[in-house]
Amino acid sequence: MVQTLKKSQGLKIREGNIYPILARLQTDGLVASYSEASRDGPPRKYFKLTESGEKRLADMNAHWDQIIESIQNIRKGTYK
Amino acid sequence: MTSESKTWESLKTEYLHQVEKALSSIKHPRKKEVLEDVCSHLDRRFAELKSDEQTWENFQAIITEMGPASDYAELLEPEAIPVSRGASRKYLLYAGLAAFVIITFVILLPMMISRKVQIIASEQGRIEDKIDYPFVNDPQVIGAWKSVDFVKKDNDFKPGRKNWKGELFLNHLVFEEGGDIAGGLYTWTKGLVLNEHSKTASIYEIKEIDGATYLFFQWKSGDYTIRHQTPNYYVLKKVSLESVKSEPMLGKKADIPSTSTIYENGRIVDKIDYPFVNDPEALGAWQSVDFVENIEDFEPGTKSFKGDLFLKELFILENGRTNWAFTWTKGLILHAVDKTASKYLIKDIDGTKYMFFEWKSGDYVFRHMKPSYYVLKKAPDKPYVESRTVDKIDYPFIDDPEVVATWKSVDFVDTVEQFNPDRRHWKGSELFLKELVFLSGGKTTNSWRTWTIGLVLDSNNKTASRYIIKEINGSTYMFFEWKSGDYTIRGMKPKYYVLKKD
C-alpha cells in the first residue's frame, strides 16, 4: 500500500506515516483491522473500511470533486 | 544471528526507541499499537532483503524511508501540532484514506481473488510466480507421463485426436518421489510444477478420460512470463518409465559425441583436454546477434530469438583464452568447470563473418537436448580491454568466534534462500571448493585468504566475499559468496557456496 502511495506524484508520504493515520481512522471508527497468520513471517495486519468509513469516504470524494470543479472554474475564468 | 542481523537489530531498536519517546508526549489510546505496527513493518522490510542486500546502507535507507520519529506523534494527534503544519497533514490524512481505499478495493483485492497461483513480482513487465511452496505428496502423480497433445484449454482435448499440428517440445515428465522431476529443471508439490529458474508455478491436474489417465500441465513459457498470455496446456498420458528413458525431457535429442561420458546421474561430461591449435579466423571480437535452434534457421538482419541474449559478446583471444570462463582450440570452445566442448563454425554470409557457437547449457548437460546456437557477428574494430572489479580488502580484523571451524561444502546456490538442506541444488558431479578452514586471528589454511567478521578477503584476486552463518534444522551452515571471474570480469552477481560446520 505504501509502495503504491509513494509512486503517486505530488503525494509525499513516508512509510511510517501510514500507521498513525490508520490508527486515527480506527479510533474514529472509519477503519477496522484484523490479523491473519502469514507463512512469510509475523502475522499480517489487514485493514478494511467500516460502514461509516465508506460513508465518510463518499462524502470526502464528493467534497473533493467539488473543490476540483471550483478550482477549474476559477482557472478557466468562469467565475468573475 | 549473523553480523548483518545484529547491525539491523541495533538500528531498528534505536529507531523504535525514538518513536516511543516521541509518542510519549501524547496520550492517544492507540500509540502502543502504532509502535507494534512500525516494529512489524521493519521486520517485514528486513525479511524482504535478499542476503546480498543486507548492507548497512540498505538498513539506513529503510529507516530513512520510515520518516522522522516526531511524525508519528504529529499524525496521531494532529490537534497537538501548529495550525500551519496541521493543514498539510490534514490533506495527507484525507489523501491517505482515499488512496488506501483505491489501492485496497480497486487494485489489491481484485488481484488477490482472480489468481489461484500467487504472483509475487513483476519486474520490467516480467511475471514471477510464488514458487516457495512446502512439499505436499501426491502419490497419483508419481511416475512417467508422455506428451500427447498441446491445447489452449483443458477441455479442448479429445483422446485420439491431436489438436497440435507441430512437434511437441515437451516430450515427457517424470515425477519422482519427494518432489523432484527428472532432468533437474522442475520440482513439484501437490497440484503444482515449479520452475525456480523461470520462477513459474504451473498448475497440473490429473483426469480420467475414457479409461486412460491424463495429466494437464499448464505451460508457462515466455508467452506467459513476458507477453502475459494465458498459458496453454500440455496433455500427457501415463506411461511406463522405460518408454521415456531414451529421449530427453524437452526438445530434440542431442547427438552426444562418443568421446563424452554420461554419468549415473544423467550428466554429460564432454572430453575437454584438447591441445591448443590456433585459428586466425576466429581471433577477435564477436557480438551476439541471435540464438537459433539450427544453423540454417539464421537470417542476417533478423533476430528470431525474442528474449534478451545472455551472451552479449565473445572475445577469442590469443593462446586459447577468451573473455569468459571458456578456453578454445580450433573448432571448439571449452568450459573447464561445466566440462563441455562446444563446436564453433565460422560462415561468410553476404560478405560478413558469423560464428555459430553451440550453446551447451543444462539443457544439454542434464536434459540431453540438442544444443541451440548463438550467432555472433565479427566486430573487427572492437578492441579487447580487460577490466576487473577490485573489492576493498584492507579491513581491520574483528573476531567472530562462531566462524572458527572447518566448513565442508554441501551445495552451490544462486541465492541464500534457494538452499534446501533436503534437496541439493547443484546437479554437477562435484563441488569445486571442497572446504574452508577458518583459523583464529583472521587466518585460513590458505595464505592468500584471510577473514574478518562477515568477510573473507582474497589478496590474490582482490575480492571481499561475504559469509553468512545460519542455523537450519539444527545444523550450522555458512553461505559463502563465490567471487569468480564471472564477478570480477563479467560483472555478474556472485553465487554462494553452502558449507556445513564440521
Interface residues (C-beta under 8 A of the other chain):
Chain A: M1 T4 L5 S8 L11 I13 R14 E15 G16 N17 I18 Y19 P20 I21 L22 A23 R24 L25 Q26 T27 L30 V31 D40 G41 P42 K45 F47 K48 L49 G53 R56 L57 M60 N61 W64
Chain B: V19 H28 P29 R30 K31 E33 V34 D37 V38 S40 H41 D43 R44 R45 A47 E65 M66 G67 P68 D71 Y72 A73 L75 L76 L92 L93 Y94 A95 G96 L97 A98 A99 F100 V101 I103 T104 F105 I107 L108
